[in-house]
Amino acid sequence: MCIFVKKLRLRHYITTLFCVLSMSLFSQTVRKYSNEFMNIGVDAAALGMSSAVTSHTSDVNSGYWNPAGLLKLEDNQLALMHSSYFANIANYDYAAFAMPLDNESAIGISLIRFAVDDILNTTQLIDEQGNINYDRISLFSTADYGLTFSYAKSLPVQGLNFGVNAKVIRRIIGDFASSWGFGLDLGLQFETNNDWKFGIMARDITTTFNAWAIDEEQFATIRNAVAGQNQELPETTEITIPKLQIGISKLMDFNVDYTLLTAVNLNVRFEENNDIISTSFASVNPALGFEFGYTDMVYLRAGMGNFQNELQIDNTEQLSFQPSFGLGFKYNGIQIDYAFTDIGDQSIALYSNVFSLKLDFSIFR
């Protein structure tokens, strides 16, 4: 019983710390990593190429990667994806639908959910007299939602298309706090006559704004959860700074049945961090992706990204990167893809087995 109580107390402090940290995330008005769940990525095919798809994305998932790519749709498409993180503690789900309006325009809608469900709320486990009361334990969930509306339109210049995203962000932390956010993305794609493709995706171009509503009564139950620490009521606004993704790719045919797609992305954040290229103005993180195709049916993918200069214990820096691998199969309008996004645990980034499904409505015609 004593061992059980000690373990329960440890979980109590861990859960309390989680709640306090979650609330303290709101304490700054401008946050470098606000709404970071929207940067994880979607579609196992893209993740298998280390997300180096800005220039050539051309299906329903373009609503996320570059809305200009929706112009390549020939029919309605539906996409679904699921992955788990932290030993299945956190679940990441995605669904999207897109359709062409005519030869010069297309629309899409997508929904992302990142959530940790059934978290033990033990902030009230110990009563005012210092007694442990298990009936005071409750459950709560944290969930982040991103709803995106996409529109794509061709421009008068041959091979040049543009797209725009309007995003609605909803974030919920149990009964403690919730927020609404709004933002815009802008994308461009250009294709030359010799199959070179170029793309630019500007995320959060207006700085995505989140406004939080904090339940002060609920907050009061945790503000003194850690002995000797009185938490102040956090700020209620945060801003996501813009990001820029620049891509180039080329598809090469070998004989009749074989193809090789090579792609490069430069992911730019307007901040100084430990990316492989970093200045006081901006940091640049490259990503490389490859896709080998056979008869437009079977695909083998690989990529490298998330290049970081990691600080070691002896204060030296070591370059790390995140390798990825993927497989895909497409037949009669149905495509199933798999990606493992960190081979051999090479980096400290989140890694997961990712599965996705894409359905082209031409199968019903």
N, C-alpha and C positions, 0 to 999 in steps of 0.2 A: 504493500500500500504506500509506503514511504517513497519507494522508487517511482511509483505511478504519479504521486503528487508532485515529485520533483520534475518529472518529465512534463506534467501538465503545466507547472509554473513556468518552465522553460518555453513551452508553446505559448503561454500567456504573454510572456515578454516579447517573444518574436512577433506574435500577432499584433500586440500593442505597438511595437516599433513600426510594423508595416502600416498600420493605420495612421500613425503620426507622420511617417515619411510621405505617405500618399497625400495627406493634407498639406504638408509643408511644401509639396511640389508647386503649390499655387503662390508661393510667397514672393515671387518676382514678377514684375509686370511683363517683361520681355524674356522669353525662355528659348534657349538655343534648340532644345530638343522637344518642343511642344508637338503634340499629335504625332509622335514618332511611329505609332502603329501604322500610320498611312504610308510609311516608307519601307515596310517589310517586303512588299512585292506580291504579285499574284501570278498564277499560271505556272505549272511545273515546267512547261517547255521553256519559258523565259528564265526561270530560276536555274534551270540546268545549264544555261548559258551565262550565268552570273549577272543576269538582268541587262546584258548588253544588247538591248533590242529597240532602242529609241528610234533608230533610223528605218528599220524594216518591219516593225510590228504592223500587222495587217488583218486582224480579226477582231472578235468581240472584246478581247482583252486590251485592245488599243485604247479603250476608254480610260484605262489606268496608265498605260505606258506612254502613249502619245495619241491623243484623240484624233489627230490628222489621219492616222492609219485606218480609221473606220471607213474612209472612202474606198478602200480595197474590198469591202464586203460585196459579195454577189448575191447573198440571201440572208435571211434572219439567222442569228446564231445565239446559242445559250452556252454559258460556261459556269462550272461549279468547281470549287477547290476546298480542301480541308487539310490542315496540318496542326500538329501539337508541339508545344514547347515545354521545357522544364519537366520532363518525364510525365507528360500528359496533364500537367497541372493547368496550363493555359491552352486554350483552343482558339484557332484562327480559321475563320470561315469566310468564303467569298462566293458571290453569285452575280452574274452579269447577263444582260440581254442587249443586243444591238440589231439594228435593221437599216438597210439603205432606203432613203426616201425617193431618190431618183439617181441618175447617173452623176450628179454633181453634189449630193449631200447625203448625210447619214446621221443617225442619232443612236444613243446608247444610254443605259442606266446600270449602275452597279452598286452593290452593298458589301461592305467589309465589317466583320465583327471580330473583335479580339477581346477575350474575356477570361477571367478566373472566377469560377463559380464555387459556391458552398465554402466560403472562407469562415473559419471559426472566429467569432467575435467574442473574445475572452476579456475584454476591457472591464467588464463588470463581474468577473469571476470571483474576485475577492471583495467582500462587503466592507462596510465602514469599520467593523470590529476586527478585520483581518481574517475572517473565516472564509474558507473556500466553499462556494455554493454552486454546484454543477448546474442547477436549474437556471442560473443566470447566463449560461452560454447560449448564444444564438448564431445564426448563419447569415452571411451577406455575400453579395457578388459585386465584382467590378467589371464593367463592360464598356468598351469603346466601339462606336458605330461611325462609319463613314459612308454617306450616301452621295453618289456622284452622278450628275446629269451631263451627258456629253453631246456635242454637236460638231460635225465636220463639214467642211465646204471646200470645193476645189476653187483655185484662183485662176485668173486669166493667163498666167504664165504656165506653159506646158510642163507638166510633171510636178507642179508645186501645189500642195494642199495645206490647209490649216485646220486646227480644231481647238475647241475651248471646253473646259470643264467648270461646272458650278458645283461646289462641294458643300454639303451640310454635315457638320460634325456633332455627334451627341456622345457625351461621356458621363458615366454614372459610377459613383463610389458608394454602394449601399444606400443607406438613408442619410449619409453624411453630407454628400455634395453631388451636384450634377451641373453640366454645362452644355451650352449650344455654341457652335462655331460655324463660320462661313468663310469661303475662300474661292479663288479662281486659279485655274491653270491654263496655260496657252501652249499649243504645240504646232510645229511645222515639220513637213516632210518634203523632200525634193528627190526626184529620181531622174538620172541621166539616161541617154539613149543606149549607153553601154552597160547598163545594170548596176551602176554605182548608186547607192542610196545614202542620203544625208538626213539627219533629224535633229531637232532641238525641242526640248521639253522644259518649259519654265514653270516650276511648281510654286504655288502660293504667291503669285506675282503681286497680289494686293496685300500681302501679309495676312495669313488666315487668322482671324480674330476669334477668341473663345471668351465667353462671359460665364462665370461660375455663380451658381446659387448655392450657398452653404447653409445647412440647417444648424443654426446656432445652438439649439437645444441638444442635438446629437453631438455637435462638436464639443460642447461643454462636458460630455461624458468621457471624452478621451483627452481633454486638454491637460489633465493632471494624471493621466494613466501611467506615466513614467515618473517615479518619485523624484521630487525636487525640481522638476521641469514643468514650467507653466507655459503652454503653447499659446502664442498670440493668434488671433483670428487672421487667416491669410488674406492676401489680395484676391480680388475676384475677377481679374482679367489677365489674359496672356496672349501673346502674339507669336505666330510661327513665321520665321524669316524665310525669304525666298530661297529657292535652290534651282540650279540649272543643270540639265543633262544634255550633252552633245554627243551624237553618235554618227558612225559611218559604217557601212557594210557593203558586201558584194557577194552575189550568188554565182557560183561557177558550176557549169555542167561538164560531166565526164561521160563520154559515150552517150548512151540514151538513158540509162537507168540510174546513174549516180550523180549526186550533187554535193557541193560543199559550200556552206554559208559561213563566212567569217565576219565578225563584227567587233567594233571597239567603241567603248563609251568613255567619256570623261564626265565624272560627276562632281559638280562644283557646289560647295557651300561657302557662303560669304561670312566666314569666320576663320579663326586660326585654331587648328587642332592637330592631331597626330597623323593626319593623312600623309601619304608619301610625298606630296607636294603641298607645302603649307606656307602662307604668308599672312601678314596682319590683315590683308584685305580679303583673301579667299584661300580655300584649300581645295585641292583637286585629287580625286581618287579614280584611277582608271579601272576599267573592267574589260576583259577579253572573253569572247564567246565563239564557239564553233558548233556547227551542226552538220553532220554527215547524213545524207538521205539516200534511201534506196527505193526506186519506183514510186516516189511520193507516197510511201506507205509506212516504212520503218525508218526511225530516226535515232541516231546516237549523238549525244550532246556532251559538251564539256566547257568549262569556263574557269576563270580566275578573277577574283575581285577583292574588295575590302582590304587593300594594301595599307598597312598601318606600321608606323614606327613605334614599337612598344618599348616602354621604359622598363629595364630589367632591375633586379635588386641591387646590382653593383653600379647603378646609374648609367649604364651603357644602353644604347638603343639597338633593337633587333627588328628586322623587317619581317612582318607576318602577312599572310594573305589567306583568302578563303577560297579553296577550290570547290568545284561543283561538278556533278555528273548527272546525266539524264538519259532517259529512254522514252520513245514515243511510238505509238502505233495508230495509224489512221486507215479507216476503211468505210467506204460508202457513207460519208458524212459524219461518222463518229470518230472522235480522236481521244485517246487515253494517254496521259503523260505521267511520268514519274521523275522526280529529282531528289537527289541527296545533296544538300547544299554546303556540306563541310566535310570532305573526304578525310578520314583519319584524324578528325578533330584538330586540324592544322591551325585553326585560329580560335580565338576566344569568343567569336561571334555566336549568336544563336544558330543552332543547326537543327535540321529536322528532315524526316522523310516526308515528301510532299507529293500528293496525288491530285490530279485535276482531270476534268472531263469537259470536252467541247462537243456540242451538237450543232450541226448545220441543218437547217430546216429543209434543205434540198432533198433530204432523205425521205420526206413525206410527199414529194412531188412525183 
